[in-house]
């Protein structure tokens, strides 16, 4: 895997591919099985030749063809009536194989186009996911930079307060030091210079000790403050990292949902067209007892076609109604 651009689903389950000869897939002609003979390759070619001359014949039942023949005669269009009669004769033969082959070809075209659209949609989804992930990372990076800047400022503020406190300790003279200095001055006032110098020296030593202890206490105090501050900052950084992972999981989850939705739509489309092929084939099948064979052949074809395309996963299990 920015603002999400909605994927436009290009799989249209209700709009199958159409042939140039007619607006529906070519369907064999329905007739009673009493005159059934097997259609030959030559017969099929002859029917296709007639269909090219008169596309409106394709997919018509025997009753419709006879009505069309009558209308042609009424209009003195004897050429067309002759071809319609030839088409009727050819249509009276067993058309099971032709139905199977025609609808296999039709299904292959429909499914191939649907898979191409499916792949296009997946590419769009992947690009959208990448854009969203990039936007998330950029947002988090900006938050991180701002947080890092604030953390540095917080630490600098603590260190500044530390230095101020140290200066105070260094310049602060405690009561015991002041007492020794006063004692030194008293000794000097009585001309006891040695004693005065002794007390002054003791006062200086005590002042140095007080400074060292004071600075140590300041350091101890601010080290604790820094420890707490760093713990807080570490927690904030960890929270930011967790936020990034949560956002990325949301992006991935949305991608999985979108892909699953595309797979569902593709599966519905395939099943819809498979059932349409079976139903339409049944309407024009001459030998009705071959319907089970047509059904099985078309279903098996779809499964095998997807397997050959390494796309068995689309069906999730098997092609079903």
C-alpha positions as CSV (number, residue, x, y, z in Angstrom):
1,X,0.0,0.0,0.0
2,X,-3.4,10.9,1.2
3,X,-7.0,11.0,0.7
4,X,-8.4,7.8,-0.7
5,X,-9.4,7.8,-4.4
6,X,-12.4,5.5,-4.8
7,X,-11.8,2.5,-7.1
8,X,-14.2,2.4,-10.0
9,X,-15.3,-1.1,-10.4
10,X,-15.0,-2.0,-14.1
11,X,-16.6,-5.5,-13.8
12,X,-20.1,-5.2,-15.1
13,X,-22.0,-8.4,-14.5
14,X,-25.0,-7.3,-16.5
15,X,-23.1,-6.2,-19.7
16,X,-21.5,-9.2,-21.4
17,X,-19.4,-8.8,-24.5
18,X,-21.4,-8.7,-27.7
19,X,-20.6,-10.0,-31.2
20,X,-20.6,-7.9,-34.3
21,X,-23.1,-10.2,-36.0
22,X,-25.8,-9.6,-33.3
23,X,-26.3,-8.0,-30.0
24,X,-26.4,-11.3,-28.1
25,X,-24.0,-14.3,-28.0
26,X,-24.8,-16.5,-31.0
27,X,-27.2,-19.2,-29.8
28,X,-28.0,-22.5,-31.6
29,X,-31.6,-23.0,-32.8
30,X,-34.1,-24.9,-30.8
31,X,-36.1,-27.7,-32.5
32,X,-37.7,-31.0,-31.6
33,X,-35.2,-33.8,-31.5
34,X,-37.2,-36.0,-33.9
35,X,-35.1,-35.0,-36.9
36,X,-31.8,-34.7,-34.9
37,X,-28.6,-35.3,-36.8
38,X,-25.2,-34.2,-35.6
39,X,-24.0,-30.8,-36.9
40,X,-20.8,-31.1,-38.9
41,X,-18.0,-28.6,-39.1
42,X,-19.2,-27.8,-42.6
43,X,-22.7,-27.2,-41.3
44,X,-21.4,-24.8,-38.7
45,X,-19.5,-22.9,-41.3
46,X,-22.5,-22.7,-43.5
47,X,-24.6,-21.4,-40.6
48,X,-22.0,-18.8,-39.8
49,X,-21.9,-17.8,-43.5
50,X,-25.7,-17.3,-43.4
51,X,-25.5,-15.4,-40.2
52,X,-23.0,-12.9,-41.7
53,X,-25.5,-12.3,-44.5
54,X,-28.4,-12.0,-42.2
55,X,-27.3,-11.3,-38.6
56,X,-30.9,-11.2,-37.4
57,X,-31.2,-15.0,-37.8
58,X,-28.7,-15.7,-35.0
59,X,-30.2,-16.9,-31.8
60,X,-33.7,-17.3,-33.1
61,X,-36.0,-20.2,-32.4
62,X,-37.5,-22.4,-35.1
63,X,-40.9,-20.7,-34.7
64,X,-39.2,-17.3,-35.1
65,X,-37.3,-18.4,-38.1
66,X,-40.4,-19.7,-39.8
67,X,-42.2,-16.4,-39.1
68,X,-39.3,-14.5,-40.6
69,X,-39.3,-16.8,-43.6
70,X,-43.0,-16.0,-44.1
71,X,-42.5,-12.3,-43.8
72,X,-39.6,-12.5,-46.4
73,X,-41.9,-14.2,-48.8
74,X,-44.6,-11.6,-48.2
75,X,-42.1,-9.0,-49.1
76,X,-40.9,-10.9,-52.2
77,X,-37.5,-11.3,-50.6
78,X,-37.0,-14.8,-51.9
79,X,-33.2,-14.7,-51.5
80,X,-33.6,-14.3,-47.8
81,X,-36.4,-16.8,-47.5
82,X,-34.2,-19.3,-49.3
83,X,-31.3,-18.7,-46.8
84,X,-33.8,-18.9,-43.9
85,X,-35.0,-22.3,-45.0
86,X,-31.4,-23.5,-45.3
87,X,-30.7,-22.1,-41.9
88,X,-33.8,-23.9,-40.5
89,X,-32.6,-27.2,-42.0
90,X,-29.2,-26.8,-40.5
91,X,-30.7,-25.8,-37.1
92,X,-32.7,-29.0,-37.0
93,X,-29.6,-31.0,-36.5
94,X,-28.1,-31.9,-33.0
95,X,-26.5,-28.6,-31.8
96,X,-25.1,-29.8,-28.5
97,X,-21.5,-29.5,-29.5
98,X,-22.0,-26.2,-31.2
99,X,-23.7,-24.8,-28.1
100,X,-20.9,-26.0,-25.9
101,X,-18.2,-24.6,-28.1
102,X,-19.9,-21.3,-28.8
103,X,-20.5,-20.6,-25.1
104,X,-17.0,-21.7,-24.1
105,X,-15.7,-19.1,-26.5
106,X,-18.1,-16.5,-25.2
107,X,-17.3,-17.3,-21.6
108,X,-13.6,-17.2,-22.3
109,X,-14.0,-13.7,-23.7
110,X,-16.2,-12.5,-20.9
111,X,-14.0,-13.9,-18.2
112,X,-10.8,-12.7,-19.8
113,X,-12.1,-9.1,-20.0
114,X,-13.4,-9.3,-16.4
115,X,-10.0,-10.5,-15.2
116,X,-8.3,-7.7,-17.1
117,X,-10.6,-5.2,-15.4
118,X,-10.0,-6.9,-12.1
119,X,-6.3,-6.6,-12.5
120,X,-6.6,-2.9,-13.4
121,X,-8.7,-2.4,-10.2
122,X,-6.1,-4.2,-8.1
123,X,-3.4,-2.0,-9.6
124,X,-5.4,1.1,-8.7
125,X,-6.0,-0.2,-5.2
126,X,-2.2,-0.9,-4.8
127,X,-1.4,2.6,-6.0
128,X,-3.9,4.1,-3.6
129,X,-2.5,2.0,-0.8
130,X,1.0,3.2,-1.6
131,X,-0.1,6.8,-1.7
132,X,-1.9,6.5,1.6
133,X,1.0,4.7,3.3
134,X,3.4,7.4,2.0
135,X,1.1,10.2,3.3
136,X,0.9,8.4,6.7
137,X,4.7,8.1,6.9
138,X,5.1,11.8,5.9
139,X,2.6,12.9,8.5
140,X,4.2,10.8,11.2
141,X,7.7,12.0,10.2
142,X,6.6,15.6,10.5
143,X,5.1,14.8,14.0
144,X,8.4,13.1,14.9
145,X,10.5,16.1,13.8
146,X,8.3,18.5,15.8
147,X,8.4,16.1,18.8
148,X,12.2,15.8,18.6
149,X,12.5,19.6,18.5
150,X,10.3,19.9,21.5
151,X,12.2,17.2,23.4
152,X,15.5,19.0,22.8
153,X,14.0,22.2,24.0
154,X,12.6,20.5,27.1
155,X,16.1,19.0,27.9
156,X,17.8,22.4,27.3
157,X,15.3,24.1,29.6
158,X,16.1,21.6,32.4
159,X,19.9,22.0,31.8
160,X,19.5,25.8,31.9
161,X,17.6,25.5,35.3
162,X,20.4,23.2,36.5
163,X,23.1,25.8,35.7
164,X,21.1,28.5,37.3
165,X,20.7,26.4,40.5
166,X,24.5,25.6,40.4
167,X,25.3,29.3,40.2
168,X,23.0,30.0,43.1
169,X,24.8,27.3,45.2
170,X,28.2,28.7,44.2
171,X,27.2,32.2,45.2
172,X,25.2,31.3,48.3
173,X,27.0,31.6,51.6
174,X,25.5,29.6,54.4
175,X,25.0,30.7,58.0
176,X,27.9,28.6,59.4
177,X,30.3,30.1,56.9
178,X,29.1,33.6,57.8
179,X,29.6,32.8,61.5
180,X,33.2,31.7,61.0
181,X,33.9,34.8,58.9
182,X,32.5,37.0,61.7
183,X,34.6,35.2,64.2
184,X,37.7,35.8,62.0
185,X,36.9,39.5,61.9
186,X,36.5,39.6,65.7
187,X,39.9,37.9,66.1
188,X,41.5,40.5,63.8
189,X,39.8,43.3,65.8
190,X,41.6,42.0,68.8
191,X,44.9,41.9,66.8
192,X,44.9,38.1,67.0
193,X,45.8,37.7,63.3
194,X,46.7,34.1,63.5
195,X,43.3,33.2,64.9
196,X,41.7,35.5,62.4
197,X,43.4,33.8,59.6
198,X,42.5,30.3,61.0
199,X,38.8,31.1,61.2
200,X,38.9,32.7,57.7
201,X,40.6,29.6,56.3
202,X,38.0,27.4,58.0
203,X,35.2,29.5,56.6
204,X,36.7,29.1,53.1
205,X,37.1,25.4,53.4
206,X,33.5,25.0,54.7
207,X,32.2,27.2,51.9
208,X,33.9,24.9,49.3
209,X,32.4,21.9,51.0
210,X,29.0,23.5,51.0
211,X,29.3,24.3,47.3
212,X,30.3,20.7,46.4
213,X,27.5,19.3,48.4
214,X,25.1,21.9,47.1
215,X,26.1,21.2,43.5
216,X,25.8,17.4,44.1
217,X,22.3,17.9,45.5
218,X,21.4,20.1,42.5
219,X,22.8,17.4,40.1
220,X,20.9,14.7,41.9
221,X,17.7,16.8,41.8
222,X,17.9,17.6,38.1
223,X,19.1,14.1,37.1
224,X,15.9,12.8,38.5
225,X,14.0,15.5,36.6
226,X,15.8,14.5,33.4
227,X,15.2,10.8,34.0
228,X,11.4,11.4,34.3
229,X,11.5,13.7,31.3
230,X,13.3,11.1,29.2
231,X,10.9,8.5,30.3
232,X,8.1,10.7,29.2
233,X,9.8,11.5,25.9
234,X,10.5,7.8,25.3
235,X,6.8,7.0,26.0
236,X,5.8,9.7,23.5
237,X,8.1,8.4,20.9
238,X,6.8,4.9,21.5
239,X,3.3,6.2,21.2
240,X,4.1,7.8,17.9
241,X,5.6,4.6,16.6
242,X,2.5,2.7,17.7
243,X,0.4,5.3,16.0
244,X,2.3,4.8,12.8
245,X,1.8,1.0,13.0
246,X,-1.9,1.5,13.7
247,X,-2.3,3.7,10.7
248,X,-0.4,1.3,8.5
249,X,-2.5,-1.6,9.7
250,X,-5.6,0.4,8.9
251,X,-4.3,1.1,5.4
252,X,-3.4,-2.6,4.9
253,X,-6.8,-3.7,6.3
254,X,-8.6,-1.3,3.9
255,X,-6.6,-2.7,1.0
256,X,-7.5,-6.3,2.0
257,X,-11.2,-5.3,2.2
258,X,-11.0,-3.7,-1.2
259,X,-9.3,-6.7,-2.8
260,X,-11.8,-9.0,-1.2
261,X,-14.6,-6.9,-2.6
262,X,-13.1,-7.0,-6.1
263,X,-12.8,-10.8,-5.8
264,X,-16.4,-11.1,-4.7
265,X,-17.6,-8.9,-7.6
266,X,-15.5,-10.9,-10.1
267,X,-16.8,-14.2,-8.7
268,X,-20.4,-12.9,-9.0
269,X,-19.7,-11.8,-12.5
270,X,-18.3,-15.2,-13.5
271,X,-21.1,-17.1,-11.9
272,X,-23.7,-14.8,-13.5
273,X,-22.3,-15.3,-17.0
274,X,-21.8,-19.0,-16.5
275,X,-25.5,-19.3,-15.5
276,X,-26.5,-17.1,-18.4
277,X,-24.6,-19.3,-20.8
278,X,-26.3,-22.4,-19.3
279,X,-29.8,-20.8,-19.4
280,X,-29.4,-19.4,-22.9
281,X,-27.9,-22.7,-24.2
282,X,-30.9,-24.5,-22.7
283,X,-33.3,-22.4,-24.8
284,X,-31.8,-23.4,-28.1
285,X,-30.6,-26.9,-27.3
286,X,-32.3,-29.5,-29.5
287,X,-31.6,-32.6,-27.5
288,X,-32.9,-31.6,-24.0
289,X,-31.5,-34.8,-22.5
290,X,-28.0,-33.3,-23.2
291,X,-28.6,-30.3,-20.9
292,X,-26.7,-32.0,-18.0
293,X,-23.7,-32.5,-20.4
294,X,-23.8,-28.8,-21.4
295,X,-24.0,-27.7,-17.8
296,X,-21.1,-29.9,-16.8
297,X,-19.0,-29.0,-19.8
298,X,-19.4,-25.3,-19.3
299,X,-18.7,-25.4,-15.5
300,X,-15.7,-27.6,-16.0
301,X,-14.5,-25.2,-18.7
302,X,-14.7,-22.2,-16.4
303,X,-12.8,-24.1,-13.7
304,X,-10.1,-25.3,-16.1
305,X,-9.8,-21.9,-17.7
306,X,-9.2,-20.2,-14.4
307,X,-6.8,-23.0,-13.4
308,X,-4.8,-22.5,-16.6
309,X,-4.7,-18.8,-15.8
310,X,-3.4,-19.6,-12.3
311,X,-6.5,-17.9,-10.9
312,X,-8.3,-20.8,-9.0
313,X,-8.3,-18.5,-6.0
314,X,-11.0,-16.4,-7.6
315,X,-13.5,-19.2,-7.1
316,X,-12.4,-19.7,-3.5
317,X,-13.7,-23.3,-3.8
318,X,-15.5,-24.1,-7.0
319,X,-17.8,-22.4,-9.5
320,X,-21.3,-22.6,-8.1
321,X,-24.6,-20.9,-8.7
